Amino acid sequence: MYFKGINSYGDRGLVLDFGNETSKSISQEVNETFLNISNLNLQSLNIIPSFNKIVVIFENSKIRDQNKDKISMKMKDTNSQTNKKVTKTWEIPACYNEDFALDIKIIQKLHQITKEEVINLHSSVRYYTYYIGFMPGFPYLGDVPSQLITPRLATPRVKIPARSIGIAKNHTCIYPKVSPGGWNIIGQIPFDIFDLQSSYPSLFLPGDEVKFYSVSLSEFQKIRKYNFSLNELIKEYSS
Amino acid sequence: MNSIIITRAGTHSTIQDFGRFQYQHLGVSPSGAMDQRIITELQKIIPNHQNQFLEFAYVGPSIKVKEGSVKICIGGNCNMSIQKNNNSQLECQPYKSINLFEGDELIIHNTIDSVYGYIAFEHGLGLEPCLNSYSTDTKAGIGSINRTLNNEDIFHISKDVSSWDLISIPKPDLEKVTNFKVYPGPQLQYFSDNTLQSFISGVFTITNQSDRMGIRLKGESLISSKSHDILSEGILPGSIQVPSDGQPIVLMRDIPCTGGYPKIAILNEMDISRISQLPPETKITFDLQTIY
């Protein structure tokens, strides 16, 4: 148990505190707690998990205070904490072609490794989805092998292409759409991961496991043409 | 069928409601009207507003009735007039319903000593919700209309005006507030007593680098005694975050969903609406509430 307690955040918010460290096991507890709290069907407006905090917001302080006790009781009731989430495991095609790998040379230079080594290392690990944030559907995945850990770009890029794969510090990510950003871009995936037409619009959810596999530019273009819907992607690429 | 056309879009006109909730864990911002007091008032005059309010900032839009007729009501403090089909000019007041007929053009010149104004339309604007809300987040590209409004945008309102009777309410007391009582932020302890004293006793100026995402303030530098870089965590509108240059930013309705700057304080919900109406160069002060 990493859970430290519940603090107020202004007049309408609560912060569930899981300490100041970050690790996969802390995140697993955060994401299980997130699910447990979501299942309480509180009168909350948003429940926002991150590395070691869960922020819950309510319409006003009265509703917040009424619901705080329910959360406290749930946190004490360790017997019911068996509500493990059914998470997905994804196998995601990634094209590391030089057209997409805008910053791969930075990583090669920093760690004195070849392009093939970067690709092999990046696609060797089953990543954990810490949480979704920064922009709609943006997954924080980790941890990358130590030979790939690279700081953010000194000057953020104004326009990162949609579906780009990035590395910053010990995390890797996918940009769901065009955006400014400071991650080192090493490749691209051939489909969209956020769909506003779907009632549950994000392909990845906190706690999911994601593994990349390298595809050629022609395979990438072939998959790109299918225009998969989120439901088709779930069938095709997850288990 | 009734329809209206935007003849001049204004500087930042968007569709908004009370916000988009239950999606922030997927990176979707709550958005919603910057000044929620005004759309709350407009509900009394146009009860069947369908949550499709038009928000404008500074320079308002002009709207012409293309077909049929519509009932609307304007909220906020603004200069406006109606150009009738027969070329006569009609004065109009906020918080009073208005019937517009084919050829009539509503011209909202600008907001007066404030930033945001609103228009409510009876029966709404014929829009479909996006993730259970009509609000627009232009940065994320989310909304019934996922951008600011453009000239020539047309809205179809299938139902006819329910009654020609006009309703008005007393102009709501939306007095200008420049002193804000704030609650301690989650990283209050990142700032020394001296810095907190500067925050409470200092005067901060609203800069023109302010929008629906955040209001940037200029004032005495609030340097953290610990760090300006925290592990990203969920953030709420009204939070006052301090990046490494020490100049605070009040996060508004289109917040990024998680943030990595320490938050010294947070405004209450009503004050988010209040501060949104303060134009650049307004000077503001903060009081820290310790009991809450």
Interface residues (C-beta under 8 A of the other chain):
Chain A: N7 S8 Y9 G10 D11 R12 G13 V15 N20 T22 F34 L45 N46 I47 I48 P49 S50 F51 N52 K53 I54 V55 I57 N60 S61 Y131 I132 G133 F134 M135 P136 G137 F138 Y140 K177 F194 L196 S199 P201 S202 P206
Chain B: G19 F21 Q22 Y23 Q24 H25 L26 G27 V28 P30 C130 L131 A140 G141 I142 Y183 G185 P186 L231 S232 E233 G234 I235 L236 G238 S239 P256 C257 T258 I266 L267 N268 E269 Y292
